[in-house]
Amino acid sequence: MPFVKQLMYLLREWHARSHEQVFSMNIYVGNLSYQVTSEELRQAFERFGQVTSANVVMDKLTGRSKGFGFVEMSDKASAEEAIKQLDGADLKGRTIRVNEARPRSESQSSFPPRRARHV
């Protein structure tokens, strides 16, 4: 019987871990200097925890920074601390705005709205 109990325990542990939700956070960073790179953005946030991704948004036509970016951190508590510490901080001569990114709504799509067809 001890083997069966041990097996049941291991199965419960495996099941619990396989259904754990990963708590990451996507962070919006605004008012960036046009000279800030994605790597520099990553470095600014890494001192608070693991950064999954850091990306300065670039204009497709000019190749120039749009002055904002996004950072994803793997731990929500670390991300909240980074937001608290970096919102209003100076990065390359600019006071940056940092907050949790909101999901894009359908109306914020990059495509223009479709016109209704009149028959």
All heavy atoms as an XYZ file, in Angstrom:
959
protein
N       0.794     -1.221      0.000
C       0.000      0.000      0.000
C       0.827      1.272      0.000
O       0.393      2.236     -0.612
C      -0.936      0.023      1.218
C      -2.242     -0.707      0.999
S      -3.072     -0.212     -0.481
C      -4.604      0.288      0.137
N       1.991      1.324      0.632
C       2.752      2.579      0.599
C       3.065      3.028     -0.829
O       3.068      4.208     -1.115
C       4.030      2.273      1.375
C       3.781      1.024      2.109
C       2.659      0.313      1.426
N       3.313      2.075     -1.725
C       3.615      2.426     -3.103
C       2.418      3.117     -3.762
O       2.560      4.105     -4.475
C       4.020      1.172     -3.895
C       4.226      1.451     -5.354
C       5.364      2.108     -5.786
C       3.265      1.091     -6.291
C       5.554      2.386     -7.127
C       3.452      1.364     -7.633
C       4.601      2.020     -8.051
N       1.232      2.607     -3.520
C       0.025      3.186     -4.108
C      -0.194      4.593     -3.569
O      -0.517      5.516     -4.320
C      -1.204      2.283     -3.827
C      -2.482      2.956     -4.276
C      -1.047      0.941     -4.523
N       0.011      4.805     -2.276
C      -0.142      6.137     -1.682
C       0.865      7.106     -2.282
O       0.539      8.256     -2.592
C       0.026      6.080     -0.164
C      -1.159      5.520      0.554
C      -0.955      5.603      2.046
C      -2.166      5.051      2.778
N      -2.033      5.163      4.214
N       2.094      6.645     -2.440
C       3.130      7.487     -3.018
C       2.788      7.835     -4.466
O       2.930      8.982     -4.895
C       4.482      6.778     -2.951
C       5.620      7.637     -3.416
C       6.963      6.937     -3.301
O       7.030      5.724     -3.086
N       8.023      7.687     -3.463
N       2.298      6.863     -5.209
C       1.910      7.094     -6.593
C       0.760      8.091     -6.675
O       0.774      9.002     -7.506
C       1.512      5.772     -7.250
C       1.154      5.830     -8.726
C       2.331      6.364     -9.546
C       0.729      4.465     -9.222
N      -0.225      7.954     -5.801
C      -1.355      8.889     -5.790
C      -0.883     10.308     -5.458
O      -1.333     11.276     -6.061
C      -2.420      8.432     -4.786
C      -3.108      7.132     -5.187
S      -3.964      7.254     -6.766
C      -5.311      8.306     -6.314
N       0.034     10.425     -4.512
C       0.585     11.727     -4.139
C       1.290     12.366     -5.335
O       1.079     13.535     -5.646
C       1.548     11.576     -2.960
C       2.303     12.841     -2.647
C       1.705     13.871     -1.941
C       3.621     13.018     -3.089
C       2.381     15.045     -1.670
C       4.302     14.185     -2.828
C       3.685     15.188     -2.118
O       4.364     16.358     -1.856
N       2.108     11.584     -6.014
C       2.835     12.096     -7.180
C       1.881     12.512     -8.295
O       2.092     13.532     -8.950
C       3.826     11.049     -7.687
C       5.032     10.779     -6.780
C       5.839      9.599     -7.295
C       5.896     12.008     -6.667
N       0.826     11.728     -8.500
C      -0.157     12.087     -9.525
C      -0.872     13.387     -9.176
O      -1.092     14.234    -10.043
C      -1.174     10.967     -9.710
C      -0.688      9.771    -10.518
C      -1.708      8.635    -10.456
C      -0.423     10.162    -11.950
N      -1.230     13.580     -7.902
C      -1.878     14.830     -7.485
C      -0.944     16.015     -7.669
O      -1.352     17.075     -8.127
C      -2.330     14.731     -6.025
C      -3.666     14.022     -5.865
C      -4.242     14.263     -4.484
N      -3.398     13.736     -3.427
C      -3.463     12.504     -2.921
N      -4.358     11.666     -3.384
N      -2.652     12.114     -1.975
N       0.333     15.838     -7.309
C       1.324     16.903     -7.488
C       1.482     17.261     -8.965
O       1.508     18.424     -9.330
C       2.692     16.473     -6.925
C       2.821     16.636     -5.451
C       2.826     18.095     -5.048
O       3.630     18.883     -5.587
O       1.987     18.445     -4.203
N       1.609     16.251     -9.788
C       1.767     16.482    -11.223
C       0.557     17.227    -11.781
O       0.689     18.173    -12.553
C       1.951     15.152    -11.958
C       1.956     15.335    -13.445
C       2.987     15.752    -14.223
C       0.840     15.156    -14.315
N       2.585     15.830    -15.530
C       1.273     15.467    -15.621
C      -0.475     14.746    -14.129
C       0.432     15.387    -16.715
C      -1.305     14.674    -15.230
C      -0.844     14.998    -16.512
N      -0.631     16.790    -11.391
C      -1.853     17.415    -11.877
C      -1.920     18.878    -11.444
O      -2.265     19.763    -12.237
C      -3.079     16.650    -11.365
C      -4.366     17.165    -11.917
N      -5.134     18.091    -11.261
C      -5.002     16.893    -13.085
C      -6.199     18.366    -11.986
N      -6.150     17.656    -13.101
N      -1.584     19.157    -10.197
C      -1.627     20.531     -9.697
C      -0.631     21.406    -10.451
O      -0.939     22.528    -10.838
C      -1.331     20.558     -8.207
N       0.566     20.909    -10.684
C       1.589     21.697    -11.382
C       1.274     21.881    -12.858
O       1.583     22.914    -13.436
C       2.958     21.061    -11.224
C       3.483     21.222     -9.832
C       4.850     20.660     -9.693
N       5.202     20.717     -8.279
C       6.414     20.659     -7.839
N       7.409     20.535     -8.687
N       6.659     20.706     -6.563
N       0.664     20.881    -13.458
C       0.354     20.998    -14.886
C      -0.769     21.991    -15.136
O      -0.949     22.466    -16.243
C      -0.011     19.635    -15.483
O      -1.232     19.171    -14.940
N      -1.538     22.333    -14.097
C      -2.636     23.276    -14.253
C      -2.332     24.635    -13.622
O      -3.195     25.476    -13.535
C      -3.924     22.694    -13.651
C      -4.472     21.582    -14.482
N      -4.034     20.297    -14.356
C      -5.389     21.583    -15.490
C      -4.672     19.528    -15.216
N      -5.495     20.288    -15.921
N      -1.086     24.819    -13.159
C      -0.714     26.117    -12.605
C      -0.751     27.163    -13.696
O      -0.343     26.914    -14.818
C       0.715     26.081    -12.019
C       0.802     25.421    -10.693
C       2.233     25.413    -10.163
O       3.156     25.860    -10.876
O       2.418     24.941     -9.047
N      -1.215     28.329    -13.342
C      -1.260     29.424    -14.308
C       0.032     30.227    -14.181
O       0.509     30.465    -13.091
C      -2.455     30.321    -14.021
C      -2.682     31.348    -15.078
C      -3.959     32.119    -14.823
O      -4.575     32.008    -13.787
N      -4.347     32.910    -15.792
N       0.594     30.596    -15.298
C       1.787     31.420    -15.289
C       1.336     32.865    -15.107
O       0.512     33.362    -15.858
C       2.584     31.259    -16.600
C       3.782     32.177    -16.618
C       2.989     29.823    -16.790
N       1.868     33.528    -14.095
C       1.454     34.893    -13.803
C       2.506     35.866    -14.311
O       3.413     36.242    -13.600
C       1.226     35.078    -12.299
C       0.064     34.291    -11.787
C       0.243     33.148    -11.049
C      -1.229     34.701    -12.073
C      -0.833     32.429    -10.581
C      -2.319     33.994    -11.609
C      -2.118     32.842    -10.857
N       2.367     36.242    -15.547
C       3.259     37.239    -16.112
C       2.471     38.528    -16.298
O       1.251     38.538    -16.210
C       3.844     36.759    -17.440
O       2.829     36.619    -18.393
N       3.196     39.600    -16.538
C       2.527     40.887    -16.729
C       3.160     41.614    -17.898
O       4.383     41.637    -18.042
C       2.625     41.736    -15.467
C       1.885     43.064    -15.595
S       2.074     44.155    -14.171
C       0.999     43.367    -13.002
N       2.320     42.221    -18.704
C       2.773     43.046    -19.809
C       2.710     44.505    -19.352
O       1.697     44.947    -18.818
C       1.886     42.809    -21.037
C       2.531     43.273    -22.309
O       3.738     43.442    -22.392
N       1.727     43.487    -23.328
N       3.805     45.228    -19.551
C       3.947     46.591    -19.035
C       4.122     47.565    -20.199
O       4.911     47.323    -21.119
C       5.181     46.676    -18.100
C       5.037     45.685    -16.959
C       5.375     48.094    -17.576
C       6.331     45.459    -16.187
N       3.381     48.680    -20.136
C       3.508     49.744    -21.121
C       4.524     50.763    -20.595
O       4.479     51.147    -19.427
C       2.155     50.432    -21.330
C       2.258     51.727    -22.102
C       2.342     51.727    -23.483
C       2.286     52.952    -21.437
C       2.443     52.914    -24.194
C       2.386     54.147    -22.140
C       2.465     54.116    -23.509
O       2.576     55.277    -24.213
N       5.436     51.197    -21.455
C       6.420     52.211    -21.089
C       6.320     53.336    -22.123
O       6.574     53.127    -23.304
C       7.857     51.638    -21.076
C       8.836     52.676    -20.573
C       7.937     50.364    -20.249
N       5.915     54.515    -21.666
C       5.722     55.636    -22.561
C       6.689     56.773    -22.296
O       7.413     56.773    -21.305
N       6.689     57.734    -23.185
C       7.561     58.908    -23.141
C       9.035     58.526    -23.191
O       9.888     59.143    -22.557
C       7.267     59.786    -21.915
C       7.767     61.202    -22.108
O       7.704     61.756    -23.191
N       8.296     61.780    -21.039
N       9.334     57.500    -23.978
C      10.728     57.068    -24.134
C      11.488     58.018    -25.045
O      10.932     58.545    -26.013
C      10.787     55.670    -24.767
C      10.402     54.483    -23.917
C      10.379     53.216    -24.762
C      11.359     54.328    -22.752
N      12.753     58.189    -24.747
C      13.643     58.907    -25.651
C      13.713     58.108    -26.958
O      13.679     56.878    -26.945
C      15.040     58.995    -25.029
O      15.995     59.350    -26.002
N      13.804     58.804    -28.072
C      13.872     58.111    -29.357
C      15.165     57.320    -29.525
O      15.273     56.501    -30.430
C      13.699     59.119    -30.511
C      12.340     59.764    -30.509
C      12.210     61.132    -30.331
C      11.194     59.003    -30.675
C      10.957     61.733    -30.323
C       9.941     59.587    -30.664
C       9.822     60.950    -30.487
O       8.580     61.526    -30.470
N      16.141     57.551    -28.650
C      17.406     56.832    -28.721
C      17.409     55.534    -27.898
O      18.342     54.752    -27.992
C      18.563     57.719    -28.244
C      18.974     58.783    -29.257
C      17.952     59.893    -29.387
O      17.442     60.403    -28.412
N      17.637     60.272    -30.620
N      16.392     55.290    -27.076
C      16.353     54.080    -26.241
C      16.129     52.862    -27.132
O      15.229     52.849    -27.980
C      15.242     54.174    -25.168
C      15.059     52.843    -24.452
C      15.557     55.263    -24.165
N      16.957     51.842    -26.926
C      16.829     50.597    -27.678
C      16.054     49.575    -26.843
O      15.882     49.748    -25.636
C      18.208     50.007    -28.003
O      18.850     49.625    -26.775
C      19.072     50.988    -28.777
N      15.621     48.506    -27.496
C      14.924     47.430    -26.790
C      15.827     46.815    -25.722
O      15.356     46.474    -24.634
C      14.461     46.359    -27.776
O      13.474     46.878    -28.643
N      17.107     46.701    -26.008
C      18.047     46.128    -25.035
C      18.187     47.033    -23.813
O      18.241     46.562    -22.680
C      19.414     45.874    -25.685
C      20.402     45.192    -24.769
C      19.914     43.851    -24.195
O      19.169     43.128    -24.875
O      20.287     43.546    -23.034
N      18.251     48.327    -24.020
C      18.337     49.264    -22.892
C      17.051     49.230    -22.061
O      17.098     49.329    -20.831
C      18.606     50.683    -23.395
C      20.000     50.843    -23.953
C      20.197     52.156    -24.688
O      19.240     52.663    -25.309
O      21.337     52.668    -24.636
N      15.927     49.067    -22.718
C      14.657     48.950    -22.013
C      14.655     47.682    -21.157
O      14.274     47.704    -19.986
C      13.509     48.923    -23.024
C      12.094     49.002    -22.478
C      11.876     50.267    -21.667
C      11.087     48.923    -23.621
N      15.142     46.588    -21.721
C      15.248     45.324    -20.986
C      16.133     45.503    -19.747
O      15.765     45.101    -18.650
C      15.831     44.231    -21.882
C      16.175     42.937    -21.154
C      16.846     41.929    -22.065
N      15.947     41.429    -23.080
C      15.068     40.444    -22.880
N      14.978     39.876    -21.697
N      14.298     40.042    -23.856
N      17.271     46.131    -19.921
C      18.203     46.319    -18.809
C      17.601     47.153    -17.680
O      17.850     46.881    -16.511
C      19.494     46.965    -19.309
C      20.325     46.049    -20.174
C      21.483     46.763    -20.852
O      21.661     47.968    -20.710
N      22.268     46.005    -21.615
N      16.786     48.140    -18.020
C      16.161     48.981    -17.002
C      15.219     48.169    -16.115
O      15.087     48.444    -14.922
C      15.400     50.127    -17.666
N      14.584     47.153    -16.682
C      13.609     46.355    -15.931
C      14.208     45.101    -15.299
O      13.656     44.574    -14.337
C      12.437     45.973    -16.841
C      11.455     47.086    -17.027
C      11.709     48.112    -17.925
C      10.283     47.132    -16.293
C      10.816     49.159    -18.095
C       9.386     48.168    -16.448
C       9.653     49.191    -17.350
N      15.343     44.612    -15.802
C      15.932     43.371    -15.301
C      16.360     43.440    -13.845
O      16.410     42.421    -13.181
C      17.124     42.953    -16.167
C      16.696     42.215    -17.410
C      17.866     41.746    -18.241
O      18.953     42.380    -18.192
O      17.685     40.756    -18.962
N      16.610     44.613    -13.336
C      17.031     44.690    -11.934
C      15.878     44.388    -10.979
O      16.081     44.189     -9.791
C      17.669     46.037    -11.627
C      16.799     47.230    -11.857
C      17.612     48.514    -11.711
N      16.842     49.646    -12.137
C      16.622     50.713    -11.395
N      17.161     50.799    -10.207
N      15.892     51.687    -11.858
N      14.653     44.298    -11.510
C      13.491     43.979    -10.679
C      13.051     42.523    -10.813
O      12.235     42.051    -10.029
C      12.323     44.907    -11.027
C      12.647     46.344    -10.764
C      13.055     47.179    -11.788
C      12.589     46.853     -9.481
C      13.374     48.500    -11.552
C      12.912     48.181     -9.226
C      13.311     49.000    -10.260
N      13.539     41.827    -11.816
C      13.162     40.433    -12.026
C      13.384     40.014    -13.464
O      13.900     40.773    -14.284
N      12.963     38.779    -13.758
C      13.182     38.222    -15.090
C      12.287     38.906    -16.122
O      11.074     39.012    -15.949
C      12.899     36.732    -15.101
C      13.170     36.100    -16.444
C      12.850     34.616    -16.464
O      12.339     34.070    -15.502
N      13.142     33.982    -17.567
N      12.912     39.368    -17.189
C      12.195     40.009    -18.294
C      12.050     38.976    -19.409
O      13.038     38.442    -19.905
C      12.954     41.260    -18.802
C      12.291     41.825    -20.047
C      13.045     42.301    -17.704
N      10.816     38.691    -19.776
C      10.541     37.736    -20.844
C      10.785     38.369    -22.207
O      11.334     37.746    -23.104
C       9.079     37.245    -20.752
O       8.837     36.782    -19.427
C       8.806     36.135    -21.724
N      10.361     39.635    -22.337
C      10.598     40.355    -23.594
C      10.574     41.857    -23.332
O       9.947     42.318    -22.384
C       9.543     39.996    -24.649
O       8.267     40.459    -24.249
N      11.278     42.591    -24.170
C      11.291     44.055    -24.118
C      11.349     44.536    -25.558
O      12.197     44.083    -26.335
C      12.486     44.562    -23.324
N      10.452     45.448    -25.895
C      10.351     45.857    -27.286
C       9.980     47.333    -27.393
O       8.939     47.753    -26.910
C       9.275     45.003    -27.970
C       9.344     45.081    -29.463
O      10.393     45.348    -30.034
N       8.225     44.857    -30.117
N      10.847     48.110    -28.023
C      10.527     49.498    -28.347
C       9.778     49.458    -29.674
O      10.231     48.841    -30.638
C      11.809     50.361    -28.469
C      11.479     51.748    -28.979
C      12.531     50.431    -27.134
N       8.624     50.103    -29.734
C       7.804     50.087    -30.950
C       8.410     51.061    -31.965
O       8.681     52.216    -31.649
C       6.339     50.453    -30.624
C       5.497     50.513    -31.891
C       5.754     49.446    -29.644
N       8.611     50.548    -33.177
C       9.237     51.326    -34.242
C       8.220     51.636    -35.340
O       7.351     50.822    -35.639
C      10.400     50.538    -34.858
C      11.434     50.054    -33.846
S      12.225     51.367    -32.946
C      13.533     51.756    -34.073
N       8.349     52.820    -35.941
C       7.519     53.207    -37.068
C       7.964     52.396    -38.281
O       9.145     52.360    -38.609
C       7.670     54.702    -37.340
C       6.744     55.173    -38.432
O       7.045     54.904    -39.615
O       5.724     55.798    -38.092
N       7.025     51.751    -38.944
C       7.362     50.889    -40.084
C       7.909     51.660    -41.281
O       8.748     51.167    -42.015
C       6.141     50.078    -40.514
C       5.748     49.031    -39.508
C       4.509     48.289    -39.943
C       4.100     47.310    -38.867
N       2.835     46.645    -39.170
N       7.447     52.876    -41.467
C       7.884     53.651    -42.630
C       9.253     54.289    -42.429
O      10.092     54.267    -43.326
C       6.856     54.731    -42.964
C       5.485     54.234    -43.410
C       4.522     55.399    -43.593
C       5.608     53.424    -44.678
N       9.475     54.871    -41.250
C      10.718     55.610    -41.019
C      11.785     54.786    -40.305
O      12.957     55.146    -40.342
C      10.446     56.873    -40.178
O       9.994     56.468    -38.876
C       9.418     57.769    -40.839
N      11.371     53.713    -39.621
C      12.325     52.920    -38.845
C      12.710     53.593    -37.535
O      13.595     53.134    -36.827
N      12.042     54.685    -37.214
C      12.342     55.452    -35.993
C      11.415     55.005    -34.858
O      10.287     54.598    -35.081
C      12.114     56.926    -36.309
C      12.452     57.862    -35.206
C      12.274     59.296    -35.657
N      12.166     60.131    -34.465
C      11.734     61.359    -34.440
N      11.358     61.934    -35.559
N      11.667     62.031    -33.329
N      11.913     55.122    -33.634
C      11.113     54.786    -32.459
C       9.861     55.654    -32.406
O       9.888     56.834    -32.758
C      11.943     55.010    -31.195
O      11.118     54.995    -30.041
N       8.771     55.078    -31.930
C       7.540     55.844    -31.739
C       7.474     56.449    -30.337
O       6.512     57.120    -30.001
C       6.322     54.958    -31.967
C       6.084     54.621    -33.422
C       4.735     53.963    -33.587
C       4.375     53.835    -35.040
N       2.995     53.353    -35.192
N       8.486     56.183    -29.501
C       8.538     56.785    -28.176
C       7.831     55.994    -27.092
O       7.614     56.504    -25.999
N       7.489     54.746    -27.391
C       6.908     53.890    -26.366
C       7.282     52.441    -26.646
O       7.779     52.114    -27.719
C       5.385     54.058    -26.273
C       4.620     53.545    -27.467
C       4.094     52.260    -27.466
C       4.398     54.349    -28.574
C       3.372     51.783    -28.561
C       3.685     53.892    -29.668
C       3.172     52.598    -29.653
N       7.071     51.604    -25.656
C       7.404     50.200    -25.812
C       6.676     49.348    -24.788
O       5.888     49.855    -23.979
N       6.981     48.057    -24.824
C       6.345     47.104    -23.925
C       7.395     46.172    -23.346
O       8.338     45.773    -24.022
C       5.291     46.283    -24.669
C       4.141     47.116    -25.151
C       4.152     47.661    -26.422
C       3.070     47.381    -24.321
C       3.098     48.445    -26.874
C       2.022     48.170    -24.749
C       2.028     48.702    -26.032
N       7.198     45.844    -22.077
C       8.070     44.901    -21.379
C       7.176     43.836    -20.773
O       6.150     44.149    -20.172
C       8.878     45.599    -20.259
C       9.692     44.595    -19.469
C       9.768     46.684    -20.839
N       7.544     42.577    -20.949
C       6.813     41.494    -20.292
C       7.722     40.884    -19.246
O       8.872     40.546    -19.534
C       6.368     40.436    -21.292
C       5.501     39.387    -20.644
C       4.922     38.387    -21.633
O       5.111     38.556    -22.836
O       4.298     37.425    -21.158
N       7.193     40.768    -18.039
C       7.945     40.169    -16.941
C       7.244     38.897    -16.504
O       6.007     38.831    -16.490
C       8.092     41.145    -15.777
C       8.904     42.377    -16.171
S       9.247     43.482    -14.808
C      10.502     42.546    -13.930
N       8.034     37.885    -16.131
C       7.471     36.575    -15.826
C       6.809     36.494    -14.459
O       6.022     35.597    -14.205
C       8.554     35.500    -15.943
O       9.591     35.773    -15.031
N       7.099     37.426    -13.575
C       6.543     37.395    -12.226
C       5.751     38.675    -11.967
O       6.293     39.777    -12.096
C       7.680     37.253    -11.210
C       7.191     37.279     -9.783
O       6.350     36.433     -9.422
O       7.659     38.147     -9.027
N       4.492     38.528    -11.608
C       3.620     39.686    -11.430
C       4.103     40.603    -10.307
O       4.069     41.823    -10.435
C       2.190     39.230    -11.166
C       1.198     40.349    -11.192
C      -0.229     39.847    -11.147
C      -1.166     41.033    -11.224
N      -2.531     40.653    -11.444
N       4.584     40.030     -9.205
C       5.063     40.854     -8.082
C       6.278     41.686     -8.497
O       6.371     42.876     -8.153
C       5.400     39.973     -6.885
N       7.191     41.087     -9.239
C       8.357     41.824     -9.739
C       7.936     42.928    -10.688
O       8.479     44.034    -10.666
C       9.327     40.878    -10.455
O       9.818     39.904     -9.579
N       6.956     42.629    -11.537
C       6.463     43.617    -12.493
C       5.818     44.799    -11.765
O       6.046     45.957    -12.123
C       5.457     42.970    -13.442
N       5.047     44.514    -10.732
C       4.404     45.590     -9.974
C       5.443     46.466     -9.275
O       5.291     47.688     -9.216
C       3.413     45.006     -8.970
C       2.170     44.460     -9.662
C       1.243     43.691     -8.741
O       1.645     43.338     -7.610
O       0.097     43.436     -9.163
N       6.508     45.851     -8.779
C       7.584     46.618     -8.138
C       8.301     47.481     -9.179
O       8.637     48.635     -8.912
C       8.575     45.681     -7.440
C       9.673     46.399     -6.692
C       9.179     47.280     -5.537
O       8.086     47.045     -4.992
O       9.916     48.226     -5.178
N       8.538     46.931    -10.360
C       9.183     47.698    -11.432
C       8.324     48.905    -11.816
O       8.838     50.013    -11.995
C       9.423     46.800    -12.645
N       7.025     48.701    -11.929
C       6.117     49.803    -12.263
C       6.204     50.876    -11.186
O       6.332     52.067    -11.486
C       4.667     49.288    -12.415
C       4.546     48.430    -13.674
C       3.679     50.449    -12.451
C       3.240     47.673    -13.793
N       6.149     50.455     -9.947
C       6.189     51.397     -8.818
C       7.488     52.200     -8.812
O       7.479     53.414     -8.608
C       6.054     50.602     -7.509
C       6.060     51.436     -6.269
C       5.891     50.523     -5.055
C       6.216     51.253     -3.781
N       6.189     50.339     -2.629
N       8.612     51.549     -9.066
C       9.917     52.203     -8.994
C      10.250     53.023    -10.240
O      10.947     54.035    -10.145
C      11.017     51.159     -8.767
C      10.921     50.433     -7.448
C      11.187     51.335     -6.264
O      12.014     52.231     -6.322
N      10.452     51.116     -5.186
N       9.787     52.577    -11.401
C      10.209     53.229    -12.648
C       9.237     54.274    -13.182
O       9.630     55.095    -14.015
C      10.476     52.170    -13.727
C      11.687     51.269    -13.460
C      11.777     50.169    -14.509
C      12.961     52.086    -13.415
N       7.986     54.261    -12.743
C       7.052     55.288    -13.218
C       7.525     56.652    -12.719
O       7.675     56.876    -11.528
C       5.632     55.007    -12.731
C       4.623     55.973    -13.333
O       4.776     56.335    -14.511
O       3.678     56.365    -12.616
N       7.820     57.539    -13.648
C       8.324     58.870    -13.304
C       9.840     58.939    -13.214
O      10.402     59.999    -12.945
N      10.522     57.819    -13.474
C      11.991     57.796    -13.431
C      12.568     58.373    -14.717
O      11.894     58.465    -15.742
C      12.489     56.362    -13.236
N      13.839     58.739    -14.660
C      14.543     59.283    -15.814
C      15.241     58.148    -16.558
O      15.944     57.350    -15.957
C      15.579     60.314    -15.351
C      16.318     60.914    -16.530
O      15.778     61.855    -17.139
O      17.425     60.422    -16.836
N      15.023     58.075    -17.862
C      15.721     57.114    -18.708
C      16.200     57.860    -19.939
O      15.391     58.334    -20.747
C      14.803     55.942    -19.091
C      15.434     54.834    -19.913
C      16.579     54.170    -19.142
C      14.399     53.785    -20.282
N      17.504     58.032    -20.041
C      18.137     58.763    -21.149
C      17.564     60.173    -21.314
O      17.254     60.612    -22.422
C      18.029     57.969    -22.451
C      19.084     56.907    -22.601
C      19.235     56.545    -24.054
C      20.599     55.932    -24.256
N      20.820     55.519    -25.629
N      17.386     60.857    -20.180
C      16.964     62.243    -20.230
C      15.469     62.480    -20.349
O      15.038     63.623    -20.474
N      14.659     61.438    -20.303
C      13.200     61.592    -20.387
C      12.546     60.967    -19.164
O      12.996     59.923    -18.673
C      12.641     60.895    -21.631
C      13.135     61.393    -22.971
C      12.548     62.709    -23.441
N      11.138     62.727    -23.644
C      10.534     62.541    -24.818
N      11.245     62.305    -25.902
N       9.230     62.607    -24.909
N      11.495     61.584    -18.669
C      10.724     61.038    -17.559
C       9.724     60.041    -18.137
O       8.792     60.427    -18.845
C       9.973     62.155    -16.804
O      10.935     63.105    -16.343
C       9.204     61.595    -15.618
N       9.944     58.746    -17.859
C       9.110     57.715    -18.476
C       7.823     57.482    -17.682
O       7.770     57.719    -16.475
C       9.889     56.393    -18.660
C      10.395     55.836    -17.323
C      11.028     56.580    -19.645
C      11.017     54.457    -17.429
N       6.796     57.044    -18.387
C       5.515     56.667    -17.793
C       5.436     55.151    -17.888
O       5.644     54.578    -18.976
C       4.329     57.271    -18.546
C       4.331     58.768    -18.697
C       4.698     59.615    -17.522
N       3.753     59.818    -16.459
C       4.116     59.907    -15.161
N       5.348     59.725    -14.795
N       3.256     60.174    -14.242
N       5.156     54.505    -16.765
C       5.140     53.047    -16.719
C       3.859     52.588    -16.041
O       3.550     53.040    -14.936
C       6.368     52.508    -15.945
C       6.393     50.990    -15.960
C       7.671     53.065    -16.514
N       3.113     51.702    -16.709
C       1.936     51.103    -16.089
C       1.609     49.770    -16.751
O       2.193     49.426    -17.776
C       0.730     52.054    -16.123
C       0.412     52.563    -17.501
O       0.609     51.855    -18.481
N      -0.060     53.788    -17.606
N       0.689     49.050    -16.143
C       0.297     47.770    -16.716
C      -0.373     48.024    -18.058
O      -1.221     48.916    -18.190
C      -0.658     47.028    -15.779
C      -1.017     45.645    -16.277
C      -1.827     44.830    -15.282
O      -2.108     45.319    -14.174
O      -2.179     43.692    -15.631
N       0.049     47.258    -19.062
C      -0.514     47.428    -20.407
C      -1.946     46.911    -20.420
O      -2.258     45.892    -19.816
C       0.325     46.677    -21.424
N      -2.804     47.651    -21.095
C      -4.181     47.216    -21.273
C      -4.285     46.503    -22.610
O      -3.646     46.913    -23.583
C      -5.115     48.419    -21.251
C      -5.172     49.100    -19.898
C      -6.199     50.208    -19.909
N      -5.838     51.272    -20.839
C      -5.276     52.421    -20.476
N      -4.991     52.654    -19.224
N      -4.991     53.331    -21.386
N      -5.097     45.458    -22.674
C      -5.260     44.764    -23.963
C      -5.879     45.705    -24.986
O      -6.691     46.563    -24.638
C      -6.212     43.614    -23.656
C      -6.446     43.605    -22.195
C      -5.882     44.862    -21.617
N      -5.495     45.538    -26.233
C      -6.057     46.364    -27.300
C      -7.510     45.996    -27.493
O      -7.864     44.823    -27.555
C      -5.322     46.124    -28.612
C      -3.952     46.746    -28.640
C      -3.286     46.465    -29.940
N      -3.815     47.365    -30.954
C      -3.175     47.670    -32.064
N      -2.014     47.140    -32.303
N      -3.697     48.488    -32.921
N      -8.342     47.009    -27.607
C      -9.746     46.744    -27.898
C      -9.901     46.626    -29.401
O      -9.010     46.992    -30.171
C     -10.629     47.857    -27.344
O     -10.425     49.035    -28.078
N     -11.044     46.136    -29.825
C     -11.286     45.968    -31.254
C     -11.223     47.300    -31.989
O     -10.769     47.391    -33.115
C     -12.654     45.315    -31.463
C     -12.745     44.547    -32.746
C     -14.014     43.736    -32.823
O     -14.181     42.829    -32.005
O     -14.828     44.051    -33.710
N     -11.636     48.383    -31.308
C     -11.641     49.697    -31.948
C     -10.231     50.269    -32.107
O     -10.032     51.203    -32.851
C     -12.500     50.668    -31.141
O     -11.933     50.866    -29.864
N      -9.242     49.693    -31.417
C      -7.867     50.179    -31.525
C      -7.062     49.387    -32.543
O      -5.854     49.465    -32.579
C      -7.168     50.087    -30.170
C      -7.722     51.036    -29.146
C      -7.090     50.798    -27.796
O      -6.866     49.662    -27.396
N      -6.790     51.861    -27.104
N      -7.736     48.641    -33.372
C      -7.067     47.850    -34.396
C      -6.273     48.776    -35.313
O      -6.614     49.936    -35.503
C      -8.108     47.072    -35.199
O      -7.516     46.461    -36.311
N      -5.222     48.250    -35.914
C      -4.404     49.070    -36.796
C      -5.047     49.252    -38.176
O      -4.554     50.002    -38.995
C      -3.018     48.447    -36.948
O      -3.133     47.152    -37.494
N      -6.143     48.556    -38.427
C      -6.817     48.690    -39.704
C      -7.977     49.680    -39.579
O      -8.634     49.745    -38.556
C      -7.370     47.329    -40.157
C      -6.289     46.325    -40.412
C      -6.037     45.330    -39.490
C      -5.509     46.387    -41.552
C      -5.038     44.399    -39.708
C      -4.515     45.464    -41.783
C      -4.269     44.470    -40.854
N      -8.252     50.433    -40.641
C      -9.387     51.356    -40.572
C     -10.692     50.565    -40.501
O     -10.761     49.432    -40.966
C      -9.292     52.153    -41.870
C      -8.389     51.392    -42.757
C      -7.550     50.493    -41.903
N     -11.746     51.165    -39.918
C     -13.013     50.444    -39.828
C     -13.605     50.175    -41.210
O     -13.384     50.945    -42.145
C     -13.898     51.387    -39.016
C     -13.259     52.719    -39.110
C     -11.801     52.489    -39.377
N     -14.337     49.104    -41.310
C     -14.986     48.766    -42.582
C     -16.231     49.622    -42.764
O     -16.959     49.874    -41.826
C     -15.381     47.299    -42.596
C     -14.196     46.389    -42.535
C     -14.669     44.976    -42.567
N     -14.095     44.344    -43.734
C     -14.397     43.148    -44.155
N     -15.310     42.441    -43.535
N     -13.825     42.630    -45.213
N     -16.435     50.014    -43.985
C     -17.639     50.781    -44.284
C     -18.788     49.811    -44.543
O     -18.607     48.746    -45.119
C     -17.437     51.644    -45.511
C     -16.473     52.749    -45.277
C     -16.409     53.602    -46.495
N     -15.601     54.780    -46.200
C     -15.551     55.814    -46.981
N     -16.247     55.829    -48.099
N     -14.807     56.851    -46.662
N     -19.972     50.245    -44.145
C     -21.160     49.440    -44.399
C     -21.463     49.461    -45.893
O     -21.322     50.502    -46.545
C     -22.344     49.952    -43.608
N     -21.878     48.339    -46.416
C     -22.248     48.258    -47.835
C     -23.706     48.619    -47.999
O     -24.570     48.116    -47.294
C     -22.029     46.858    -48.376
C     -20.595     46.522    -48.530
C     -20.501     45.188    -49.184
N     -19.324     45.178    -50.020
C     -19.021     44.194    -50.825
N     -19.809     43.157    -50.927
N     -17.943     44.239    -51.544
N     -23.950     49.484    -48.924
C     -25.333     49.856    -49.234
C     -25.687     49.290    -50.591
O     -25.008     49.554    -51.579
C     -25.498     51.382    -49.244
C     -25.187     51.998    -47.922
N     -26.040     51.909    -46.864
C     -24.099     52.678    -47.476
C     -25.508     52.541    -45.824
N     -24.323     53.006    -46.162
N     -26.735     48.543    -50.606
C     -27.135     47.899    -51.871
C     -28.253     48.648    -52.510
O     -29.078     49.257    -52.008
C     -27.552     46.435    -51.628
C     -27.952     45.779    -52.912
C     -26.422     45.716    -50.962
